[in-house]
């Protein structure tokens, strides 16, 4: 019912910037949480940032002040990443949870991910 496609990843030098996009299709509820997660090799997937109901944002301490989550529209999620560090290297995943959707995956919907590599 919901499909998420990430784009914008790539190779960037430390201190540089990238802008990730997530295009959502399907049934998107107005009451939802969308987020960016990342997973580095050998590490657990971690939450990077969320935006609740289209306006309320939250960030992991590791990215606060450097990353900004936003929505271009109801179906496009953005992660602006500035001052990138090598430790930001990971596959970045888009996630959407329709808060009151019945029959949805418990963890919400996931995209395929986009690779971000930050060189030192």
C-alpha positions, -999 to 999 in steps of 0.1 A, spaced: 0 0 0 29 24 7 61 25 -13 91 46 -3 120 53 -26 152 71 -13 176 90 -35 204 115 -32 231 94 -16 266 94 -28 302 100 -20 312 133 -3 342 146 15 341 153 52 326 187 58 305 185 27 267 183 23 241 159 8 204 162 5 185 129 7 149 126 -6 123 100 0 93 98 -24 63 82 -9 34 67 -28 2 50 -17 -20 59 13 -4 84 35 -23 94 66 -22 129 79 -13 116 113 20 99 108 56 97 117 82 97 90 119 92 98 153 86 85 173 57 99 208 46 90 228 14 93 266 12 91 284 -21 84 284 -42 115 262 -19 134 225 -18 144 201 4 125 197 36 143 172 65 142 186 97 127 156 120 127 118 120 127 91 144 117 57 138 133 24 149 117 44 169 92 59 194 117 73 181 149 109 171 145 134 151 166 170 143 161 196 119 173 223 137 194 249 126 169 234 147 141 216 175 159 227 208 146 240 193 114 210 175 98 176 188 91 145 167 84 116 183 65 89 176 40 88 193 7 52 181 6 30 153 21 47 127 -1 83 139 -1 106 136 29 140 154 29 171 150 50 195 179 45 229 167 58 256 193 64 291 192 80 292 155 72 317 133 91 331 99 82 311 83 109 279 94 90 288 68 64 259 43 63 229 32 43 201 56 50 166 44 50 133 62 49 105 50 72 68 59 74 43 49 100 6 58 96 -1 60 133 -36 46 133 -34 24 102 -47 -11 108 -30 -41 92 3 -22 86 37 -36 94 45 -30 130 77 -11 121 60 8 94 71 10 58 107 10 46 125 21 15 154 2 -1 180 27 13 205 50 -3 243 48 4 260 77 19 298 76 20 319 103 37 356 103 31 381 118 55 
